[in-house]
Amino acid sequence: MKSIIGILLFFTSLTYSQEIKNMVLDANTKEPLEAVSVYFNETTIGTTTNGNGYFSLTDKVSPNATLVISFVGYETRLFSLEEIRALDVVYLQEKATSLNEVVLERDYWSREKKLKIFRREFLGNDVASVSCKISNEDDIRLIYIESQGILYAYCDIPILIKNKHLGYDVKYNLVDFEVKFKQSLSGLKLVESVYYSGTSLFADRNKKTKKKHLSQRKKEYLGSALHFMRSLAKKEIIENNFEVYIKDPSGTSNLFFPVNAYRYLVVEEQEDQNVKLTVDNREIVISYDKNVQSTLVTKADSNTFLIDSFGIHTPVDKMFFGGYFGLKRIATMLPADFKL
């Protein structure tokens, strides 16, 4: 079985300091909203509004940073730095009371079965996931549509994750979640692909990070997709123990051969590194430390992607990971502002 995962996430990178001040009001009543979550997505940088609806954030952020403003019962809003700096007030609109979908067929799967699959594909299926718990599972809605062979998940409030493996508390605003199944010859339903997207805020579980968590974070970072992208942008693939392989260019076999990574991943020097994948079948194999292997595949309509100054690649919906990269989930995910 070959599983491929596409993860759409809104990332930021950190390069210079800027203070952001604003206020958040109800779009209808124009009353200030207190305790609204305001954060740079996929980082540890966040705050909440005070009793007058005001907030301020001061930290190092890149021009690519995405600011998330989220409040229970209201539509979440996303802003670029340029957009938020041009505003004096942010208005949040109450969510309309409606179902996410209209289901015209009966869901025969038990909630227990669906929740087990959700945990596995969202948190992960490795040792790290055992130490990673969702504290508000009752708020997650799960629907399996037999005719599509897809399990969907929805949650109107942030999913609260206690990650004891890496020492983080994570608030994850789920935007999309789909697990697509295929049927084996024996009749078993096997996972064909996983897709989820959302925004998230990380917070250290302890005032002083424990040594074991520092060790685990380093372990999860080395050989990760983030590590590879940073290495690629800095042209340090070999120095950081990565190797790149492509399928036999002659087409006479299905074997993969080691190649000079920068011949097939052309890095153009600019503020954000522009990378062009020049492999005909848009697939490469990445090996780390001659041990774990991953695949990187781009969609047919796109073979170019950007790597920002912190090592985050976009557009992620045009790129899919398999192998080691593809198996990684929330339990092993590090914030974008992570540093060794």
N, C-alpha and C positions, 0 to 999 in steps of 0.2 A: 504493500500500500504506500502510495506517495501522497503525503499531505502537504498542501501549500497554504500559507496564511498571508493574507493581506491586512495590514493594520493601518488604519487611517488615524493619525494622531496629529494634533496641532502643537508643534514644538517651538521652543525659543532658544536663543543662544545669548551669551553674555559678553558684551564688549565695552560698554561705557556707562557712566553714571548719569541718571536723570531722575528728577522727582516728578511724580505725577499726582496731581490733586484734582478732586472732582467731587460731585455729590450725586446721589441716586434718589430719584423720586418715582412714586407711582404715576404711571402715564395718565390715569383717569382722574385721580383725586389731587394730584400734584403734592401729596404729602410725602415727607421724607421716609425712607425705608431704613430701618436699623438692622444691624447684623447681617447685611448682605455680604456674601463672599466675593472678594475681589482678588484675583491672582494671575500671575503669569503662568500660562498653561505648561504642565509637565515639569514644574520646578518646585522648589521649596519656598518660593517668594510669594507671600500673600498676606492679606489683612481682611478686616471687616469694617463696614460703615458704622459710625457712631450714632447717637440718638438723633442727630440732626441730618443724618444721611451722608455725612462727609467721610471721605477716605483719602489717604495719601500713601504712596509707595515710593521708596527711594532705594534703588539698587542698580546693579549693572545689567543693562539689557541691550540687545542688539536691535537694529532697525526692523528686524523680522519678527520681533516679539509679538505674541498674541495675548491680549489681556482678556480674561474671562470674568464676567459679572453675572453671578448666579444667586437666585433666591427661591426658596421653596414656594411653589404656587405661581411663579412668574416665568416668562420665557427667558432662557439664558441668552446673553448677548456677547458677541466676540468683537474685539476691536484691535486694529493695528495701532501702533504707537502714534502714527500720524493722525489717525482718526480720533483717538481719545484726547490727544493734546489740543485738538481743534474744538472740543466741546467744553462747555461750562457745567452742563447738567446731563446726566444719563437718565432716560426714562425707561422703566421696565413695565411691560404689558402683562397683565394676568393671563395665565394659560386658559384657553377655552376648554371646557369640560367635554371631552369627546374621546372615543376609543381610537387607538393608534391604527387599527385595522378592522375590517369587517370580515369575520370568519364565517364562511358558508358551509363548513363541514365540521364534523365532530372530531374533537381531539381525544384520541383513545389512550394517549400516554399519560401515566400518572405523574403528578407533580414531583414525587420523589425521584423518578427516573429522569425527568427533564432537568431537575436541579443538580443531579449528579453529573450530567453531561455539561451543564453550564459551568459548574465549579471546575471541572477538568479542563475545559477549553478556554475559560476566562483566566483562572488562577494558574493553571498549569498541571502537569501530570508527573512532576518529579519530586525529589526530596524537599525542595524549597516550598512547594505548595502545601505540604503537611503543616508547616508553621505559619500559614497564611489563612486567615479566617475573615469571612464576611459577617459583620455584626447585625445587618438588617436584611437578611435574606427574604423575610416575609414581604418586603416591599417590591421584590422583583417579580414581574409577570412573565410567564413562559408559555409559549404556544407552539405546538408542533402541527404543521400542515402537511398531511400525508401526500396529497396530490403534487406538492412541490418538493417533498422530501427535505424540508427545511425547518429547523428549530429557531424560533425568534425569541428574543428577550427584550423587555422594556422595564424602565424604572423611572418614575417621575421625580425622585429625589436622588441625591448622590449616593452611590454605593460606598459604604464605609468598610474599609479593608484594614485589618490589623496584621501587618507584615512583621512577624517576629524573626523571620529569617534575615531580613536586611535592616530591621530596626526602624521601620517607617510606619506611620499612619497615613493612609491614602484615601482621599475623597475623589471618587471617579464618577463623573457625569456621563452616563452611557447614552450615546447618540444612536448607534446601530449595533446589533449583534445578530449574526446568522451562522448557523452550522448547517452545511449542506451534506447530505448523506447519499451514498450510492449503494446499490444492493450487490452483494457478492453472489457467486455461482451457487453457494450453499444457502442463500436466502438471508444472510446476516446483513444488517445495515452498518456500513463502514463510513467513517468520516472522510469526505472528499475534500472539503475546504472549510476554512474558518475565516470569518471577516467580522471585525468589530472596530468601532471608532468611538471617540469620546475625548473629554478633557479631564485633567486631573491635577490635584494639588498634593504635594508631599510634605510631611512634617516629621521631624525626628521624634521617636517615641521617648527618648531620654534627653535631659538637658545636656548631658555629656555623653557623646556616642561611645558605646562600649567597644572594646577592642575586638570582640568576636564579630560585631556588626561591621566594623571597618575591614576586617579580614574577609568577610563574606561579600561585601560590596566590591572589593578588589577582585575577588575570585569571579564574580558574575560579570564584571566589566571586561576582564581580559578574554579576548576571543569573541566578544559580543559583536552585534551588528554596529553598535555605536563605536566600539573600538576600531572596527574595520574602516568605517566611514571617516573617522578622524585620521587614521593612518593613510587612507587613500588621498584625502585632501592635502595632507602634509607631505605626500610622497615618501612615506616611511613604512610601506608595506613589508619589505624584506626585513628591515630593522625590527619590526614588531611581530615577526614570526608568522606572517601570512603568506600564502602562496595562491596563485590563480591558475585555473585550468580551463581549457575549452575543448569541445568535442572535435575529434579528428577532422581537421580542415579539408582533407581529401574526400571525406564522405564515404570512405571504404569500410569504416568501422564505427562502433558506438563508444570507442574508448576516448578518455579525456587525457590531454597532454598538458604538462606545465608550460606556461608562456610568460613572457614579460608583461606584467599586469598593465603597464602604462601604454602598451601598444593597442590594447583592446579596451582600456578604460582611460580615455584621453582626458587629462585634467587641464583645463584652461585657466590660467591665472587671472583672478579678478577678486572683488570683495567677497562674493560668494563663489566658491569653486564650481565651475560648470564642468560636468563630467559627461562625456559622450561614450556610450557603450557601442563598440564597433563590431561585435560578434554577430554574424549573419542570423543565427537562430535566437539571438537575444538572451542567451543563457550562458552563465559562467558558473564554475564550481570554485568555492573558496575554502581553503584548508588553513587551520590555525595550529601551529606547533606540531605539525604532522600528525595530528590526532583527530580533532573534530572537523566535520565537513558540512558545508552549507551550499545552497544554490541561490543564485540571484537571477531572476527572470523579469524582463520588462515587457509591457504590453506591446502589441503589434504596432500601435499608432504612436509609440513613444520609446525612444532609446536614449534620451538625454535627461539628466536630472541634476539638481543643484545640491551642493553640500555647503551649509552655512559655516560661519566662523567658529561654531562650537561642535561641528561634526554631525549635524542633523540634516537628513536628506529630504528633499521634496521634488516632485509630488509623490507622496507615498502610495497613492491609489493607482499609480502607473507601474509599481514595482512589487514583486512578490518574492518572499523568501521561503525556501524549503530547507530541509535538513536541520542542523543545529539552530540556525537563526529562526527558522519557522516554528520550532517547538517551544521557543521562549514565550512566556506569558507574563501576566501582571506580577506574579510572585517573585520574578527575577528582574523586573523592570527598575531601572535607576532614573532619577530625575535628570533633566537636561543640564542642570547646573552642577552635576556630579564631577568631582575632581579626585584623582588618586591622592 
